């Protein structure tokens, strides 16, 4: 989060707020007792880091450096009860109305379409190879229940947005989907899939923050020439990663669902919604019962594409 700040009216107050964080958190009683902030350098108790600028702050108190440092120290300790963010406008601007008006004018002058992030190309009948990775390459599936819950959500999104899922593979820290969209709605569906999965993952494991790294990656694919090749590529991921020797041994891909193998296990949906995940495969349409397969801890570091 980045809040835009008006220098003249708020910089001093925020400089005080920042170095008082460990005091408010109860880590120390005085900011000088905490090494990992700029307080000690600004107060003259140690040399400032090469990247730290303290001259402007000290100049606001006194032209004499010694008196300025003493005044700064008093100023900081007087700020324990001060609430800084009450004047923040819209959660992103701390400043006067004049600054807000100037900001709006600046945005209007500088904005142009090339500066926006690239738009997704979406149209009816588009085919995509979709991937999404764990934040900082961390695992997004910690156990089989995480995988089952993800497939539950995938099934619901496929139904809701009328997608055709030609292939899928859930690896430890990422997943692959081969999706066809009869309607131009890939972004809306993926936002729902990744958003609800992240919320459920964090709730189940007692975590907060990002689970997936940025936006999903969706590569537009020409169906006639590349669908078969990509369907093969997707289900071969666990083989290339050394997790299994044959894709039939991996329970978290669409390989077995698209073959004539006898499937064992249970439906993805729980009893109240007891029905198999419907997936459109390259070789025809069939209901998919996803068999369970425990992935041992030795496979937990797979980062195969």
C-alpha positions as CSV (number, residue, x, y, z in Angstrom):
1,X,0.0,0.0,0.0
2,X,1.3,3.5,-0.9
3,X,-0.4,6.6,0.5
4,X,0.5,9.9,-1.2
5,X,1.5,12.5,1.3
6,X,1.7,16.3,1.2
7,X,5.2,17.2,2.3
8,X,4.7,20.5,4.1
9,X,1.7,19.5,6.2
10,X,2.4,15.8,7.0
11,X,6.0,14.7,6.5
12,X,7.1,15.5,10.0
13,X,4.0,13.8,11.5
14,X,4.6,10.7,9.5
15,X,8.3,10.6,10.2
16,X,7.3,10.5,13.9
17,X,4.6,7.9,13.3
18,X,7.0,5.6,11.6
19,X,9.7,5.4,14.3
20,X,7.1,5.1,17.0
21,X,5.8,1.8,15.6
22,X,7.9,-0.5,17.9
23,X,6.8,1.6,21.0
24,X,3.1,1.3,20.1
25,X,3.6,-2.4,19.5
26,X,5.1,-2.8,23.0
27,X,8.4,-4.1,21.6
28,X,10.4,-1.3,23.4
29,X,9.6,1.6,25.7
30,X,11.6,4.2,23.8
31,X,12.4,4.4,20.1
32,X,16.1,4.7,20.8
33,X,16.0,1.1,22.2
34,X,15.0,-0.2,18.8
35,X,17.9,-0.6,16.3
36,X,15.8,-1.2,13.1
37,X,14.4,2.3,12.5
38,X,15.8,5.7,11.5
39,X,15.2,7.2,15.0
40,X,18.7,6.7,16.4
41,X,20.4,8.2,13.3
42,X,18.1,11.2,13.2
43,X,18.5,11.8,16.9
44,X,22.3,11.7,16.5
45,X,22.9,8.5,18.4
46,X,24.5,6.7,15.4
47,X,25.6,7.4,11.9
48,X,22.8,7.5,9.3
49,X,22.7,4.8,6.6
50,X,23.9,6.0,3.2
51,X,20.3,5.9,1.8
52,X,18.8,8.0,4.7
53,X,18.1,11.7,4.4
54,X,17.7,13.5,7.7
55,X,18.7,17.1,6.9
56,X,15.2,18.3,6.0
57,X,13.5,16.8,9.2
58,X,16.2,18.3,11.5
59,X,16.0,21.7,9.7
60,X,12.4,22.0,10.7
61,X,13.4,22.3,14.4
62,X,16.5,24.4,14.6
63,X,19.5,25.7,12.6
64,X,21.8,24.4,15.3
65,X,22.3,20.6,14.8
66,X,22.5,19.8,18.5
67,X,19.4,21.7,19.4
68,X,17.6,20.3,16.4
69,X,18.3,16.7,17.5
70,X,17.1,17.4,21.0
71,X,13.9,19.0,19.7
72,X,13.3,16.1,17.3
73,X,13.6,13.6,20.2
74,X,11.0,15.5,22.3
75,X,8.7,15.9,19.3
76,X,8.8,12.1,18.7
77,X,7.8,11.2,22.2
78,X,5.0,13.7,22.2
79,X,3.4,11.8,19.3
80,X,2.3,8.6,21.1
81,X,-1.3,9.6,21.3
82,X,-1.6,11.3,17.9
83,X,-3.7,9.6,15.2
84,X,-2.2,10.2,11.8
85,X,-4.6,8.7,9.3
86,X,-7.9,10.5,10.2
87,X,-7.2,13.1,7.5
88,X,-6.4,10.5,4.8
89,X,-8.7,11.0,1.8
90,X,-10.0,7.9,0.1
91,X,-7.4,5.8,1.8
92,X,-4.6,6.9,-0.5
93,X,-4.1,10.7,-0.1
94,X,-2.9,12.6,3.0
95,X,-3.0,16.3,2.2
96,X,-5.2,19.3,1.5
97,X,-8.0,19.6,-1.0
98,X,-5.7,21.7,-3.2
99,X,-3.2,18.8,-3.4
100,X,-6.1,16.5,-4.4
101,X,-7.1,18.8,-7.2
102,X,-3.5,19.1,-8.4
103,X,-3.2,15.3,-8.3
104,X,-6.4,14.9,-10.5
105,X,-5.0,17.4,-13.0
106,X,-1.7,15.6,-13.1
107,X,-3.3,12.2,-13.8
108,X,-5.4,13.6,-16.6
109,X,-2.4,15.1,-18.3
110,X,-0.1,12.1,-17.9
111,X,-2.6,9.2,-18.6
112,X,-2.5,7.5,-21.9
113,X,-3.7,4.0,-22.9
114,X,-0.1,2.6,-23.4
115,X,0.5,3.2,-19.7
116,X,-2.3,0.9,-18.6
117,X,-1.5,-2.8,-17.9
118,X,-2.0,-5.1,-20.9
119,X,-5.6,-6.0,-21.5
120,X,-6.7,-9.7,-21.8
121,X,-7.7,-10.7,-25.3
122,X,-11.1,-12.3,-24.8
123,X,-13.6,-13.4,-27.4
124,X,-16.2,-16.1,-27.8
125,X,-14.7,-19.5,-28.4
126,X,-11.2,-18.5,-27.3
127,X,-8.9,-21.3,-26.1
128,X,-6.3,-20.5,-23.4
129,X,-3.4,-22.3,-21.6
130,X,-3.8,-20.8,-18.1
131,X,-1.3,-21.0,-15.3
132,X,-1.1,-19.5,-11.8
133,X,1.9,-19.8,-9.4
134,X,2.4,-19.5,-5.7
135,X,3.6,-16.3,-4.3
136,X,7.5,-16.4,-4.2
137,X,7.2,-19.9,-5.7
138,X,5.7,-21.2,-2.4
139,X,3.3,-24.2,-2.3
140,X,-0.3,-23.5,-3.0
141,X,-1.5,-27.0,-2.2
142,X,-0.3,-28.3,1.2
143,X,-2.3,-31.5,1.2
144,X,-4.9,-33.5,-0.8
145,X,-7.7,-31.5,0.8
146,X,-6.4,-28.3,-0.6
147,X,-6.4,-30.0,-4.1
148,X,-9.9,-31.3,-3.7
149,X,-11.2,-27.9,-2.6
150,X,-9.5,-26.3,-5.6
151,X,-11.1,-28.8,-7.9
152,X,-14.5,-28.1,-6.3
153,X,-14.1,-24.4,-7.1
154,X,-12.9,-25.1,-10.6
155,X,-16.0,-27.2,-11.2
156,X,-18.3,-24.5,-10.0
157,X,-16.6,-21.8,-12.1
158,X,-16.6,-24.1,-15.2
159,X,-20.4,-24.5,-14.8
160,X,-21.1,-20.9,-13.9
161,X,-19.1,-19.4,-16.9
162,X,-19.9,-22.3,-19.3
163,X,-16.3,-23.0,-19.9
164,X,-14.9,-26.2,-21.5
165,X,-11.9,-27.6,-19.5
166,X,-9.9,-29.7,-21.9
167,X,-7.1,-30.6,-19.4
168,X,-5.7,-29.7,-16.0
169,X,-2.8,-30.5,-13.7
170,X,-2.3,-29.4,-10.1
171,X,1.4,-29.3,-9.1
172,X,2.7,-28.3,-5.7
173,X,3.3,-24.6,-6.3
174,X,1.3,-24.0,-9.5
175,X,-1.5,-25.3,-11.7
176,X,-2.2,-25.6,-15.4
177,X,-5.6,-25.4,-17.1
178,X,-6.5,-25.7,-20.7
179,X,-9.7,-23.7,-21.0
180,X,-12.1,-22.9,-23.8
181,X,-14.5,-20.0,-23.3
182,X,-17.7,-20.1,-25.4
183,X,-18.4,-16.6,-24.0
184,X,-15.7,-13.8,-23.6
185,X,-15.4,-14.2,-19.8
186,X,-12.0,-15.7,-18.9
187,X,-10.9,-12.8,-16.6
188,X,-14.1,-12.8,-14.6
189,X,-14.0,-16.5,-14.1
190,X,-10.3,-16.6,-13.1
191,X,-10.8,-13.7,-10.7
192,X,-13.5,-15.8,-9.0
193,X,-11.5,-19.0,-9.0
194,X,-8.3,-17.6,-7.7
195,X,-10.0,-15.2,-5.3
196,X,-12.2,-17.7,-3.5
197,X,-9.4,-20.3,-3.5
198,X,-7.0,-17.8,-1.8
199,X,-9.6,-16.9,0.8
200,X,-10.4,-20.5,1.6
201,X,-6.7,-21.5,1.7
202,X,-5.8,-18.7,4.2
203,X,-8.9,-19.4,6.3
204,X,-8.1,-23.1,6.5
205,X,-4.4,-22.7,7.3
206,X,-4.7,-19.6,9.5
207,X,-2.7,-17.3,7.1
208,X,-3.1,-13.9,5.6
209,X,-1.8,-12.2,2.4
210,X,-1.2,-13.4,-1.1
211,X,-1.2,-17.1,-2.0
212,X,-0.8,-16.7,-5.7
213,X,1.8,-14.6,-7.5
214,X,0.2,-11.6,-9.3
215,X,-2.3,-12.1,-12.1
216,X,-2.8,-15.5,-13.8
217,X,-1.0,-16.1,-17.0
218,X,-3.3,-16.9,-20.0
219,X,-1.8,-17.7,-23.4
220,X,-4.2,-17.6,-26.3
221,X,-4.0,-20.9,-28.3
222,X,-5.1,-21.8,-31.8
223,X,-7.3,-24.8,-31.2
224,X,-6.8,-26.8,-34.4
225,X,-3.0,-26.8,-34.4
226,X,-2.1,-26.7,-30.7
227,X,-4.9,-28.1,-28.4
228,X,-3.7,-31.7,-28.6
229,X,-0.1,-30.7,-28.0
230,X,-0.9,-28.6,-25.0
231,X,-3.3,-31.3,-23.6
232,X,-0.3,-33.6,-23.7
233,X,2.1,-31.0,-22.2
234,X,-0.2,-30.3,-19.3
235,X,-0.6,-33.9,-18.1
236,X,3.1,-34.6,-18.5
237,X,4.1,-32.0,-15.9
238,X,4.5,-34.5,-13.0
239,X,6.6,-36.8,-15.2
240,X,8.9,-34.0,-16.2
241,X,9.2,-32.9,-12.6
242,X,10.2,-36.4,-11.5
243,X,7.2,-36.9,-9.3
244,X,6.0,-40.0,-11.2
245,X,7.2,-42.2,-14.0
246,X,3.9,-42.3,-15.9
247,X,1.0,-39.7,-15.8
248,X,-1.4,-42.5,-14.8
249,X,0.3,-42.6,-11.4
250,X,-0.5,-39.0,-10.6
251,X,-4.0,-38.4,-9.3
252,X,-4.2,-34.7,-9.7
253,X,-4.4,-34.3,-13.4
254,X,-6.9,-34.9,-16.1
255,X,-4.9,-37.8,-17.7
256,X,-6.8,-40.7,-16.1
257,X,-10.1,-38.9,-16.7
258,X,-9.4,-38.8,-20.4
259,X,-8.2,-42.4,-20.7
260,X,-9.9,-45.8,-20.4
261,X,-8.4,-46.5,-17.0
262,X,-10.7,-47.5,-14.3
263,X,-10.9,-44.6,-11.8
264,X,-11.0,-45.2,-8.1
265,X,-11.8,-42.7,-5.3
266,X,-14.6,-40.3,-4.9
267,X,-16.3,-37.4,-6.6
268,X,-14.9,-33.9,-6.3
269,X,-18.2,-32.5,-5.0
270,X,-19.2,-33.2,-1.4
271,X,-22.6,-35.1,-0.7
272,X,-24.8,-32.0,-0.9
273,X,-23.6,-31.4,-4.5
274,X,-22.8,-35.0,-5.3
275,X,-22.0,-35.0,-8.9
276,X,-18.8,-35.4,-10.9
277,X,-16.9,-32.4,-12.3
278,X,-17.9,-32.1,-15.9
279,X,-14.9,-31.6,-18.2
280,X,-14.7,-31.5,-22.0
281,X,-11.8,-33.6,-23.1
282,X,-10.0,-33.8,-26.4
283,X,-11.4,-37.3,-27.1
284,X,-15.1,-36.5,-26.2
285,X,-17.2,-35.4,-23.3
286,X,-17.4,-37.5,-20.2
287,X,-18.0,-37.0,-16.5
288,X,-14.8,-36.9,-14.5
289,X,-14.3,-38.6,-11.1
290,X,-11.0,-37.4,-9.9
291,X,-9.1,-40.2,-8.1
292,X,-7.2,-39.2,-5.0
293,X,-3.4,-39.6,-4.7
294,X,-1.2,-38.6,-1.8
295,X,1.9,-36.7,-2.9
296,X,4.7,-37.5,-0.6
297,X,6.9,-34.8,1.0
298,X,9.7,-35.7,-1.4
299,X,7.6,-34.3,-4.2
300,X,6.8,-31.0,-2.3
301,X,9.4,-28.9,-4.0
302,X,8.4,-29.5,-7.6
303,X,8.6,-26.4,-9.8
304,X,8.2,-27.9,-13.2
305,X,6.6,-25.6,-15.7
